[in-house]
Amino acid sequence: NYPPFTRVINIYLKHRDLSVVADASVRYTRRLQELFGNRVFGPEEPHVSRIQSLYIRKIMLKVEIQASMSKVKAILRSVYEAQMADKSLRSLVVYYDVDPM
């Protein structure tokens, strides 16, 4: 279940407050697990868990190569928008790394 047979998408969440990023990453992971099941791994603290003043958490998603990436993208976008609806998470930074090296 690794490339080239699947796509790996790493989702990074960053925030200045450790408790906020920890809580947000758990909620984000639970929502993704509802949609993608056992393809979601994490959240985990990366080796470099803080850069400057931002704490980081990582979630890994494995998607079959045959899956429609446009549908995956739409699902990830909807999960992101639902998370950002919470006013306490407005300053949360979320970014995606598809097929990291």
C-alpha positions in Angstrom: 0.0 0.0 0.0 2.7 2.4 -0.9 3.5 4.3 -4.1 3.4 3.6 -7.0 0.3 1.5 -6.1 -1.3 4.1 -3.9 -1.1 7.8 -3.5 0.1 9.1 -0.2 -1.2 12.5 1.0 0.3 14.0 4.1 -1.9 16.6 5.7 0.0 19.0 8.0 -1.7 21.2 10.6 0.1 24.1 12.2 -0.9 26.5 15.0 0.8 28.6 17.7 -1.0 26.9 20.5 -0.1 23.2 21.1 -3.5 22.3 22.6 -5.3 23.8 19.7 -3.3 22.0 17.1 -3.6 18.7 19.0 -7.3 19.0 19.4 -7.8 20.1 15.8 -5.7 17.2 14.4 -7.7 14.6 16.4 -11.0 16.1 15.1 -9.7 16.3 11.5 -8.5 12.7 11.7 -11.8 11.4 13.1 -13.7 13.1 10.3 -11.4 11.7 7.6 -11.7 8.2 9.1 -15.5 8.5 8.8 -15.0 9.2 5.1 -11.9 7.1 4.2 -11.9 4.4 6.8 -8.7 2.6 7.5 -6.8 4.6 4.9 -6.2 7.4 7.4 -3.1 7.2 9.8 -2.3 9.6 12.6 -2.3 12.2 13.8 1.3 12.1 14.8 4.0 14.5 15.8 6.6 14.7 13.0 10.3 14.6 13.8 10.5 18.3 13.6 7.3 19.1 15.6 7.8 22.9 15.9 9.1 25.4 13.4 9.6 28.9 14.7 6.5 29.4 16.9 4.2 26.9 15.1 3.5 23.4 16.4 2.9 20.8 13.8 0.8 17.6 13.5 0.7 15.2 10.5 -2.0 13.0 9.2 -1.3 10.5 6.4 -4.0 9.4 3.9 -3.4 6.6 1.5 -5.7 6.5 -1.6 -5.7 3.9 -4.3 -4.3 5.0 -7.6 -7.5 4.1 -9.4 -9.6 6.5 -7.2 -10.8 9.7 -8.7 -8.4 12.4 -7.4 -11.0 15.1 -8.1 -13.4 13.4 -5.7 -10.7 13.0 -3.1 -9.8 16.7 -3.5 -13.5 17.7 -3.2 -13.8 15.6 0.0 -10.7 17.1 1.5 -11.9 20.6 0.6 -15.3 20.0 2.3 -13.6 18.6 5.5 -11.3 21.7 5.5 -14.2 24.1 5.1 -16.1 22.4 7.9 -13.1 22.7 10.2 -12.6 26.3 9.3 -16.2 27.1 10.2 -15.1 26.9 13.9 -14.0 30.4 14.8 -11.3 29.1 17.2 -9.5 27.4 14.3 -9.4 30.5 12.0 -5.6 30.8 12.5 -5.0 27.1 11.9 -2.8 26.5 8.9 -3.5 23.3 6.9 -1.5 22.2 3.9 -1.2 19.0 1.8 1.8 17.2 0.4 0.8 14.6 -2.3 3.2 11.8 -2.9 6.1 13.2 -0.7 9.6 12.1 -1.5 
